[in-house]
Amino acid sequence: MSKKDILNKLKKKHPQININQLSQIYEKFIELISKALLDNKRIEIRSFGIFYTNIQKARISRNPKTGEKINTPEKKTIHF
């Protein structure tokens, strides 16, 4: 689903709210989720899902084309 699809559905459900206001609400919502994930916080939206971060340890992986070994550094991943 794209941002446009979400805004259109919200507009149908709440016709009294201006599309620009809905867009601002959407942007703020995404910003709050992003900031929380950057702070390693867990976000639970009831009846929808849970967002959380996980640290993927550094490892040695392989390039699928060449089979060459590659050092993959530690990184933070987002799970839903």
Z-matrix of the N, CA and C atoms (Angstrom, degrees):
N
C 1 1.444
C 2 1.525 1 109.21
N 3 1.288 2 116.99 1 135.45
C 4 1.461 3 120.15 2 -179.93
C 5 1.528 4 110.12 3 -94.49
N 6 1.325 5 115.09 4 169.22
C 7 1.465 6 120.62 5 177.56
C 8 1.522 7 110.09 6 -57.62
N 9 1.323 8 116.71 7 -42.25
C 10 1.455 9 121.71 8 -179.35
C 11 1.534 10 110.91 9 -60.78
N 12 1.336 11 116.82 10 -42.75
C 13 1.472 12 120.69 11 178.58
C 14 1.526 13 110.97 12 -62.13
N 15 1.324 14 116.10 13 -43.73
C 16 1.469 15 120.62 14 -179.85
C 17 1.526 16 110.10 15 -63.06
N 18 1.329 17 116.64 16 -45.80
C 19 1.468 18 119.95 17 -179.88
C 20 1.527 19 111.41 18 -63.53
N 21 1.325 20 117.72 19 -38.57
C 22 1.470 21 120.06 20 178.32
C 23 1.524 22 111.75 21 -64.63
N 24 1.332 23 117.08 22 -40.83
C 25 1.469 24 120.31 23 178.08
C 26 1.521 25 111.23 24 -66.07
N 27 1.330 26 115.94 25 -41.10
C 28 1.461 27 119.15 26 177.36
C 29 1.525 28 111.26 27 -64.18
N 30 1.321 29 116.95 28 -38.10
C 31 1.474 30 121.34 29 179.82
C 32 1.527 31 110.43 30 -64.76
N 33 1.336 32 116.98 31 -39.35
C 34 1.472 33 120.29 32 177.63
C 35 1.523 34 111.07 33 -65.61
N 36 1.325 35 116.12 34 -38.30
C 37 1.460 36 120.23 35 -177.78
C 38 1.529 37 112.06 36 -77.53
N 39 1.337 38 116.62 37 -30.79
C 40 1.464 39 122.07 38 -177.94
C 41 1.535 40 109.80 39 -130.36
N 42 1.335 41 117.82 40 72.34
C 43 1.473 42 120.27 41 -175.55
C 44 1.535 43 113.73 42 -65.40
N 45 1.319 44 117.23 43 -17.99
C 46 1.465 45 120.27 44 -178.68
C 47 1.527 46 112.43 45 -75.53
N 48 1.332 47 116.99 46 -14.15
C 49 1.469 48 121.11 47 -178.94
C 50 1.528 49 109.58 48 -97.01
N 51 1.313 50 115.31 49 130.66
C 52 1.460 51 123.95 50 179.64
C 53 1.537 52 109.69 51 -62.56
N 54 1.330 53 117.34 52 143.61
C 55 1.470 54 122.03 53 -179.10
C 56 1.532 55 111.53 54 -61.45
N 57 1.334 56 117.12 55 -33.13
C 58 1.468 57 120.23 56 177.28
C 59 1.524 58 111.28 57 -66.98
N 60 1.328 59 116.29 58 -38.28
C 61 1.459 60 120.22 59 177.12
C 62 1.525 61 110.33 60 -67.04
N 63 1.330 62 117.00 61 -41.10
C 64 1.462 63 120.64 62 177.01
C 65 1.524 64 110.91 63 -61.27
N 66 1.318 65 116.24 64 -39.79
C 67 1.461 66 120.86 65 178.92
C 68 1.527 67 110.44 66 -64.18
N 69 1.323 68 117.49 67 -41.10
C 70 1.463 69 121.16 68 178.16
C 71 1.530 70 111.17 69 -65.23
N 72 1.337 71 116.75 70 -40.28
C 73 1.464 72 121.34 71 177.80
C 74 1.521 73 109.60 72 -62.57
N 75 1.332 74 116.47 73 -45.30
C 76 1.474 75 121.95 74 179.37
C 77 1.529 76 110.39 75 -59.05
N 78 1.332 77 116.71 76 -48.68
C 79 1.468 78 121.57 77 -178.75
C 80 1.524 79 111.05 78 -61.04
N 81 1.329 80 117.20 79 -42.25
C 82 1.463 81 121.54 80 179.97
C 83 1.532 82 110.27 81 -65.38
N 84 1.330 83 116.70 82 -40.33
C 85 1.456 84 122.31 83 178.92
C 86 1.533 85 110.23 84 -60.63
N 87 1.321 86 117.05 85 -48.09
C 88 1.465 87 121.65 86 179.05
C 89 1.530 88 110.60 87 -63.96
N 90 1.321 89 116.76 88 -39.56
C 91 1.464 90 121.21 89 178.94
C 92 1.533 91 110.98 90 -62.50
N 93 1.341 92 117.10 91 -43.29
C 94 1.460 93 121.00 92 -179.91
C 95 1.524 94 111.60 93 -64.84
N 96 1.321 95 116.90 94 -41.07
C 97 1.461 96 120.62 95 177.54
C 98 1.532 97 109.91 96 -64.06
N 99 1.321 98 116.93 97 -44.57
C 100 1.468 99 121.18 98 -179.46
C 101 1.525 100 111.60 99 -61.35
N 102 1.336 101 116.93 100 -44.88
C 103 1.468 102 120.56 101 -179.93
C 104 1.521 103 111.09 102 -64.04
N 105 1.319 104 116.91 103 -41.35
C 106 1.461 105 120.50 104 179.51
C 107 1.533 106 110.60 105 -63.33
N 108 1.328 107 117.09 106 -42.68
C 109 1.463 108 120.30 107 178.85
C 110 1.522 109 111.47 108 -65.61
N 111 1.321 110 117.56 109 -36.56
C 112 1.470 111 120.44 110 176.49
C 113 1.524 112 111.20 111 -64.01
N 114 1.337 113 116.86 112 -29.43
C 115 1.462 114 121.98 113 178.18
C 116 1.529 115 111.84 114 -89.59
N 117 1.334 116 116.88 115 12.62
C 118 1.469 117 123.73 116 179.67
C 119 1.522 118 113.23 117 60.33
N 120 1.324 119 116.67 118 31.37
C 121 1.462 120 120.79 119 177.20
C 122 1.522 121 109.80 120 -91.73
N 123 1.314 122 115.36 121 153.02
C 124 1.466 123 122.62 122 178.32
C 125 1.522 124 107.63 123 -95.61
N 126 1.326 125 117.69 124 132.45
C 127 1.463 126 122.51 125 -179.26
C 128 1.519 127 108.47 126 -114.02
N 129 1.328 128 115.66 127 121.73
C 130 1.462 129 120.25 128 178.06
C 131 1.521 130 108.40 129 -116.11
N 132 1.321 131 115.57 130 121.83
C 133 1.460 132 121.58 131 175.16
C 134 1.521 133 105.82 132 -111.30
N 135 1.319 134 115.78 133 106.74
C 136 1.459 135 120.81 134 -174.21
C 137 1.520 136 111.01 135 -55.90
N 138 1.300 137 116.10 136 141.66
C 139 1.470 138 125.22 137 -178.86
C 140 1.525 139 112.69 138 64.32
N 141 1.334 140 116.83 139 14.77
C 142 1.464 141 119.90 140 178.54
C 143 1.523 142 110.98 141 -130.99
N 144 1.336 143 116.61 142 -62.91
C 145 1.443 144 118.91 143 -179.20
C 146 1.516 145 112.52 144 168.45
N 147 1.322 146 114.96 145 -178.30
C 148 1.458 147 122.61 146 -178.35
C 149 1.530 148 108.64 147 -125.95
N 150 1.320 149 116.15 148 132.62
C 151 1.462 150 122.68 149 173.56
C 152 1.522 151 107.24 150 -107.19
N 153 1.325 152 117.01 151 136.10
C 154 1.463 153 120.42 152 175.51
C 155 1.523 154 108.46 153 -154.61
N 156 1.337 155 114.81 154 162.12
C 157 1.458 156 120.13 155 179.36
C 158 1.521 157 109.53 156 -106.52
N 159 1.301 158 114.99 157 156.62
C 160 1.452 159 122.42 158 179.40
C 161 1.528 160 107.22 159 -143.33
N 162 1.319 161 116.32 160 145.48
C 163 1.462 162 120.39 161 177.21
C 164 1.524 163 108.44 162 -94.47
N 165 1.325 164 115.30 163 123.08
C 166 1.457 165 120.67 164 175.90
C 167 1.526 166 106.73 165 -94.42
N 168 1.325 167 116.05 166 119.23
C 169 1.463 168 121.07 167 -175.66
C 170 1.529 169 111.57 168 -64.21
N 171 1.325 170 114.86 169 154.93
C 172 1.468 171 120.72 170 175.04
C 173 1.522 172 108.34 171 -63.07
N 174 1.314 173 116.22 172 144.94
C 175 1.458 174 119.49 173 -177.70
C 176 1.521 175 110.08 174 -156.01
N 177 1.300 176 114.87 175 170.18
C 178 1.461 177 120.69 176 174.10
C 179 1.529 178 105.86 177 -102.62
N 180 1.314 179 115.39 178 121.20
C 181 1.469 180 120.42 179 179.45
C 182 1.526 181 108.60 180 -118.12
N 183 1.317 182 115.26 181 -179.60
C 184 1.472 183 120.10 182 -179.05
C 185 1.522 184 110.73 183 -123.20
N 186 1.328 185 114.99 184 143.22
C 187 1.453 186 121.15 185 171.96
C 188 1.532 187 106.42 186 -73.50
N 189 1.343 188 118.64 187 121.17
C 190 1.466 189 119.83 188 -176.29
C 191 1.533 190 114.26 189 -64.22
N 192 1.324 191 117.35 190 -26.43
C 193 1.465 192 119.61 191 -179.65
C 194 1.521 193 112.76 192 -78.14
N 195 1.332 194 115.10 193 -44.27
C 196 1.467 195 118.81 194 -173.22
C 197 1.533 196 113.43 195 -105.14
N 198 1.327 197 117.09 196 -18.70
C 199 1.454 198 120.18 197 -176.33
C 200 1.516 199 112.82 198 80.28
N 201 1.328 200 116.56 199 1.84
C 202 1.459 201 122.26 200 -179.34
C 203 1.529 202 110.57 201 -66.13
N 204 1.338 203 117.59 202 140.10
C 205 1.462 204 121.99 203 177.19
C 206 1.523 205 109.55 204 -76.46
N 207 1.330 206 114.77 205 137.93
C 208 1.467 207 121.12 206 -178.63
C 209 1.523 208 108.13 207 -131.48
N 210 1.324 209 117.27 208 136.00
C 211 1.459 210 120.92 209 173.21
C 212 1.523 211 108.35 210 -81.44
N 213 1.314 212 116.77 211 118.33
C 214 1.456 213 122.21 212 178.05
C 215 1.527 214 107.19 213 -101.47
N 216 1.340 215 118.37 214 120.28
C 217 1.466 216 120.42 215 -177.45
C 218 1.539 217 111.79 216 -72.77
N 219 1.315 218 115.13 217 165.01
C 220 1.461 219 120.59 218 175.68
C 221 1.522 220 108.66 219 -63.19
N 222 1.343 221 116.11 220 142.93
C 223 1.467 222 118.76 221 179.09
C 224 1.525 223 110.17 222 -151.06
N 225 1.323 224 114.51 223 157.68
C 226 1.448 225 121.74 224 178.93
C 227 1.532 226 107.43 225 -93.14
N 228 1.343 227 116.30 226 133.73
C 229 1.453 228 121.00 227 177.99
C 230 1.521 229 109.48 228 -121.11
N 231 1.318 230 116.24 229 155.01
C 232 1.460 231 122.49 230 179.19
C 233 1.520 232 108.05 231 -106.61
N 234 1.314 233 116.08 232 134.27
C 235 1.453 234 122.04 233 177.80
C 236 1.525 235 109.90 234 -119.52
N 237 1.313 236 116.14 235 149.79
C 238 1.467 237 121.62 236 176.60
C 239 1.500 238 108.99 237 -123.50
